[in-house]
């Protein structure tokens, strides 16, 4: 026998006669009075105030130092050279001296920072081929049309990695030196690996298959490096062959686009296992030597080296403590206004009688 069809009359769509569907469940309706609302406002204001002060103290104890090297020190010559595309692959080095006023205790992170570089433009963000970046052989030599005009060179050779994001990869490199009051200069040791997200390194970015007889260079045969790169993708790191190709940490960090035009990206972490850096980065005189490759004049930008501590709260960011303090002030003003109204009007508006 077939299933009995439901009725089609006006009662067929009536909900079941249950406490839940007929809204007969026990409910609590708060009675909002001045005695309950006003204390709640004052308590919330105090809570936000204490949180804001606590976070502000935490941020104040998180040191950050920015060294703008766009055209500082001896970098002015390199800045002028990078204005002209004809010098794109001509190497240029410079140095900038700076002073660290306070000791950076604990782990210290080194970033490169860019200003006025809009990575969040829709056309720019789409100009990449994620299937190529996971090492698929078919896409390696047949890049996506989204990469145009950075998909093929003038001779029709496919570019790897393709797209505007990869083509504009930040390619300055730094060597930081410390000058103690006694003794010779010391190079600041940095961990340059392990700076990318785990999921990016192991899931989103993979190299084409290789083996003992088939090298990474052979896997990229038939492709060409991006227009503004000085090295092919399989030679990005000449100190560690396992950090080449699409799994290069610097490339992966760059490919994760920033949301704002002023941003910083991780370059390295202080190696505290040697020299005077076991407790952190000591105060004193420093210099940074730069392989100056990345042009910023076309978009009127600036480049900087950022040195920062990281606490449980993260880096130095005043947004959240200021937001809590402002919220506390607004709630307090609202509470005072309501208190004044309550005092003047009185309970049940008895003071409004003429």
C-alpha positions as CSV (number, residue, x, y, z in Angstrom):
1,X,0.0,0.0,0.0
2,X,1.2,3.5,-0.8
3,X,1.9,6.2,1.8
4,X,-1.2,8.1,2.8
5,X,-1.1,11.6,1.3
6,X,-1.4,14.5,3.7
7,X,-4.6,16.5,3.7
8,X,-4.8,19.7,1.6
9,X,-7.3,21.6,3.7
10,X,-6.7,24.8,5.7
11,X,-5.7,22.7,8.7
12,X,-3.0,20.7,6.9
13,X,-0.3,23.3,7.5
14,X,-1.1,23.9,11.1
15,X,2.0,23.2,13.4
16,X,1.8,20.3,15.8
17,X,0.2,20.8,19.2
18,X,3.5,20.7,21.1
19,X,4.9,23.1,23.7
20,X,7.8,24.0,21.3
21,X,5.8,24.6,18.2
22,X,3.0,26.4,20.0
23,X,5.4,28.5,22.0
24,X,4.3,27.3,25.4
25,X,7.9,26.7,26.7
26,X,8.8,28.5,29.9
27,X,10.4,31.9,29.2
28,X,12.0,34.7,31.1
29,X,11.2,38.3,30.3
30,X,13.6,40.6,32.0
31,X,12.2,43.7,33.6
32,X,14.4,46.6,32.5
33,X,14.4,49.2,35.2
34,X,16.9,51.9,36.2
35,X,18.1,49.7,39.1
36,X,19.2,46.9,36.7
37,X,20.2,48.9,33.6
38,X,22.3,51.6,35.1
39,X,24.6,49.3,37.2
40,X,25.0,47.1,34.1
41,X,26.2,50.1,32.1
42,X,28.7,51.2,34.8
43,X,30.1,47.7,35.2
44,X,30.5,47.3,31.4
45,X,32.3,50.6,31.3
46,X,34.7,49.5,34.0
47,X,35.3,46.1,32.4
48,X,36.2,47.8,29.0
49,X,38.4,50.3,30.8
50,X,40.4,47.7,32.7
51,X,40.8,45.6,29.5
52,X,41.9,48.7,27.5
53,X,44.5,49.7,30.1
54,X,45.8,46.1,30.4
55,X,46.1,45.7,26.6
56,X,47.7,49.2,26.3
57,X,50.3,48.3,28.9
58,X,51.0,45.1,27.0
59,X,51.4,46.9,23.7
60,X,53.6,49.6,25.3
61,X,56.0,46.8,26.5
62,X,56.1,45.4,22.9
63,X,59.0,47.1,21.2
64,X,59.1,47.7,17.5
65,X,61.7,49.5,15.4
66,X,61.3,50.6,11.8
67,X,64.2,51.5,9.6
68,X,63.2,53.2,6.4
69,X,65.9,52.5,3.8
70,X,64.1,53.7,0.6
71,X,66.7,56.3,-0.2
72,X,68.6,56.5,3.2
73,X,72.3,56.0,3.8
74,X,74.0,54.9,0.6
75,X,70.8,53.6,-0.9
76,X,70.0,56.8,-2.8
77,X,72.1,55.6,-5.7
78,X,70.2,52.3,-5.9
79,X,66.9,54.1,-5.5
80,X,67.7,56.2,-8.6
81,X,68.9,53.1,-10.5
82,X,65.7,51.2,-9.9
83,X,63.6,54.0,-11.5
84,X,64.6,52.7,-14.9
85,X,63.5,49.2,-16.1
86,X,66.7,48.8,-18.1
87,X,68.6,48.2,-14.8
88,X,66.1,45.6,-13.5
89,X,68.7,42.8,-13.4
90,X,71.7,44.9,-12.5
91,X,72.7,44.3,-8.9
92,X,73.0,47.1,-6.4
93,X,74.0,47.0,-2.8
94,X,73.8,49.7,-0.1
95,X,73.9,50.0,3.7
96,X,72.1,52.0,6.4
97,X,73.1,52.5,10.0
98,X,70.6,52.6,12.8
99,X,70.4,52.5,16.6
100,X,68.4,50.2,18.9
101,X,67.6,52.2,22.0
102,X,66.2,49.3,24.1
103,X,67.0,45.6,24.4
104,X,64.5,43.4,22.6
105,X,64.1,40.5,25.0
106,X,63.1,37.0,24.0
107,X,62.2,36.1,20.4
108,X,62.8,38.9,17.9
109,X,61.2,38.9,14.4
110,X,62.5,40.7,11.4
111,X,60.1,41.9,8.7
112,X,60.2,43.8,5.5
113,X,57.6,46.5,5.2
114,X,56.1,48.2,2.2
115,X,54.0,51.4,2.1
116,X,51.5,52.4,-0.6
117,X,51.6,48.9,-2.3
118,X,48.0,47.7,-2.9
119,X,48.1,44.0,-2.9
120,X,44.3,43.9,-2.4
121,X,43.3,45.0,-5.8
122,X,40.9,42.5,-7.4
123,X,42.8,42.2,-10.7
124,X,46.1,41.8,-9.0
125,X,44.9,39.1,-6.6
126,X,43.3,37.1,-9.5
127,X,46.5,37.3,-11.5
128,X,47.9,33.9,-10.3
129,X,47.5,30.2,-11.1
130,X,47.1,28.1,-8.0
131,X,47.0,24.9,-10.0
132,X,50.4,25.7,-11.4
133,X,51.7,26.4,-7.8
134,X,50.8,22.9,-6.6
135,X,53.2,21.5,-9.2
136,X,50.7,20.1,-11.8
137,X,52.7,19.3,-14.9
138,X,50.0,20.2,-17.3
139,X,49.6,23.7,-15.8
140,X,53.3,24.3,-15.5
141,X,53.6,24.9,-19.3
142,X,50.0,26.0,-19.9
143,X,49.4,28.8,-17.3
144,X,45.9,30.1,-16.6
145,X,44.6,33.1,-18.7
146,X,44.1,34.9,-15.3
147,X,47.9,35.4,-15.3
148,X,47.8,37.5,-18.5
149,X,49.9,39.5,-19.4
150,X,52.3,37.6,-17.2
151,X,51.6,34.2,-18.6
152,X,54.0,34.0,-21.5
153,X,57.0,36.1,-22.5
154,X,57.5,37.8,-25.8
155,X,58.7,34.6,-27.4
156,X,55.7,32.6,-26.2
157,X,57.6,30.7,-23.5
158,X,55.4,30.0,-20.4
159,X,56.3,31.9,-17.2
160,X,56.7,29.9,-14.0
161,X,55.3,31.1,-11.6
162,X,52.9,33.2,-13.7
163,X,50.8,36.2,-12.8
164,X,51.3,39.7,-11.4
165,X,51.6,38.6,-7.8
166,X,54.6,36.4,-8.4
167,X,56.1,38.8,-10.9
168,X,56.1,41.6,-8.3
169,X,57.7,39.4,-5.5
170,X,59.7,41.4,-3.0
171,X,63.3,40.4,-3.7
172,X,65.5,42.6,-1.4
173,X,67.7,40.7,1.0
174,X,69.3,41.9,4.2
175,X,72.4,41.3,6.3
176,X,72.3,42.9,9.8
177,X,75.4,43.6,11.8
178,X,75.8,44.5,15.4
179,X,78.6,46.7,16.7
180,X,79.2,46.1,20.4
181,X,81.0,48.6,22.5
182,X,83.9,46.1,23.0
183,X,85.0,43.7,20.4
184,X,84.5,43.3,16.6
185,X,81.3,43.5,14.7
186,X,79.0,40.5,14.8
187,X,76.5,39.4,12.1
188,X,73.0,39.0,13.5
189,X,72.1,35.4,12.8
190,X,68.6,34.8,11.4
191,X,66.4,31.7,10.8
192,X,65.3,32.1,7.2
193,X,63.2,28.9,7.1
194,X,59.9,28.0,8.7
195,X,58.5,31.5,8.2
196,X,55.5,30.3,6.1
197,X,52.2,28.9,7.2
198,X,52.2,25.1,7.5
199,X,49.2,24.7,5.3
200,X,50.8,26.9,2.6
201,X,54.1,25.1,2.7
202,X,52.6,21.6,2.7
203,X,49.3,21.9,0.9
204,X,48.9,25.0,-1.3
205,X,52.4,25.0,-2.8
206,X,54.2,22.0,-4.1
207,X,57.0,21.4,-6.6
208,X,56.7,19.3,-9.8
209,X,57.6,15.6,-9.2
210,X,61.3,14.9,-9.1
211,X,63.6,12.0,-8.2
212,X,67.3,11.2,-8.0
213,X,67.7,11.3,-11.8
214,X,65.2,14.0,-12.6
215,X,66.2,17.3,-11.0
216,X,64.0,20.4,-10.2
217,X,65.8,22.3,-12.9
218,X,64.8,19.7,-15.5
219,X,61.2,19.8,-14.2
220,X,61.1,23.5,-15.0
221,X,62.6,23.1,-18.5
222,X,60.5,24.8,-21.1
223,X,59.5,27.7,-18.8
224,X,61.1,31.0,-18.1
225,X,61.5,33.1,-14.9
226,X,59.1,36.1,-14.4
227,X,60.1,39.3,-16.1
228,X,61.4,41.2,-13.0
229,X,63.1,38.3,-11.4
230,X,66.9,38.0,-11.3
231,X,66.9,34.2,-10.7
232,X,64.7,31.3,-11.9
233,X,62.3,29.8,-9.4
234,X,64.5,26.6,-9.0
235,X,67.5,28.8,-7.9
236,X,65.9,31.1,-5.3
237,X,67.9,29.7,-2.4
238,X,71.6,28.9,-3.2
239,X,72.2,27.7,0.4
240,X,69.4,25.1,0.7
241,X,68.2,23.2,-2.4
242,X,65.2,22.0,-0.4
243,X,64.0,25.6,-0.3
244,X,63.7,26.1,-4.1
245,X,60.9,26.1,-6.5
246,X,57.3,26.8,-5.5
247,X,58.0,25.8,-1.9
248,X,60.4,28.6,-1.3
249,X,59.5,30.3,2.0
250,X,59.9,33.8,0.7
251,X,57.8,33.2,-2.3
252,X,55.0,31.6,-0.2
253,X,55.0,34.5,2.3
254,X,54.7,37.0,-0.6
255,X,51.9,35.1,-2.3
256,X,49.7,35.6,0.7
257,X,48.3,39.0,-0.2
258,X,48.0,41.8,2.4
259,X,44.7,43.4,3.1
260,X,46.0,47.0,3.4
261,X,48.4,49.1,1.4
262,X,50.9,49.5,4.3
263,X,52.0,46.1,5.5
264,X,54.9,44.0,6.7
265,X,55.8,40.4,5.9
266,X,58.1,38.1,7.9
267,X,61.7,37.9,6.7
268,X,63.4,35.9,9.5
269,X,63.6,35.2,13.2
270,X,66.6,35.9,15.4
271,X,68.8,32.8,16.1
272,X,69.4,33.1,19.9
273,X,71.7,30.1,20.1
274,X,74.9,32.0,19.6
275,X,76.9,35.2,20.4
276,X,75.4,38.1,22.4
277,X,71.9,37.3,21.2
278,X,71.0,34.5,23.7
279,X,68.7,36.9,25.7
280,X,67.4,38.7,22.6
281,X,68.6,41.7,20.5
282,X,70.8,43.9,22.6
283,X,70.7,47.7,22.5
284,X,73.4,49.4,20.5
285,X,74.6,50.4,17.1
286,X,73.7,48.3,14.0
287,X,73.9,48.4,10.3
288,X,71.9,46.7,7.6
289,X,73.4,45.8,4.2
290,X,70.8,45.5,1.5
291,X,70.7,43.9,-1.9
292,X,68.5,46.6,-3.3
293,X,66.3,45.0,-6.0
294,X,62.7,46.0,-5.4
295,X,61.6,49.3,-7.1
296,X,59.2,51.5,-5.2
297,X,59.3,54.8,-7.1
298,X,56.7,53.8,-9.7
299,X,54.0,53.5,-7.0
300,X,55.5,56.2,-4.8
301,X,56.1,53.7,-2.0
302,X,58.6,53.2,0.7
303,X,60.6,50.2,2.0
304,X,61.6,49.5,5.6
305,X,63.1,46.9,7.8
306,X,60.9,46.2,10.8
307,X,62.3,44.7,14.0
308,X,59.6,43.6,16.5
309,X,59.0,41.6,19.6
310,X,55.9,39.3,19.7
311,X,54.0,38.7,22.9
312,X,50.8,36.7,23.6
313,X,48.9,39.7,22.2
314,X,51.0,39.7,19.0
315,X,53.0,42.6,17.7
316,X,52.7,46.3,18.5
317,X,49.1,47.2,17.6
318,X,47.2,49.9,19.3
319,X,43.8,49.3,17.7
320,X,42.3,46.9,20.2
321,X,43.3,48.8,23.4
322,X,42.1,52.1,21.9
323,X,38.9,50.4,20.8
324,X,38.2,49.2,24.4
325,X,39.0,52.6,25.9
326,X,36.7,54.4,23.4
327,X,34.0,51.9,24.0
328,X,34.4,52.3,27.8
329,X,34.0,56.1,27.4
330,X,30.9,55.8,25.2
331,X,29.2,53.5,27.7
332,X,30.1,55.7,30.6
333,X,28.6,58.8,28.8
334,X,25.5,56.8,28.0
335,X,25.2,55.7,31.7
336,X,25.7,59.2,33.0
337,X,23.0,60.6,30.6
338,X,20.6,57.9,31.6
339,X,21.3,58.6,35.3
340,X,20.6,62.3,34.9
341,X,17.4,61.6,33.1
342,X,16.3,59.1,35.8
343,X,17.1,61.6,38.6
344,X,15.3,64.5,36.9
345,X,12.3,62.5,35.7
346,X,12.1,60.1,38.6
347,X,10.3,56.8,38.9
348,X,7.3,56.5,36.6
349,X,7.9,60.1,35.4
350,X,6.5,61.7,38.6
351,X,8.8,64.7,38.3
352,X,7.3,65.5,34.9
353,X,4.1,66.7,36.5
354,X,3.6,70.5,36.2
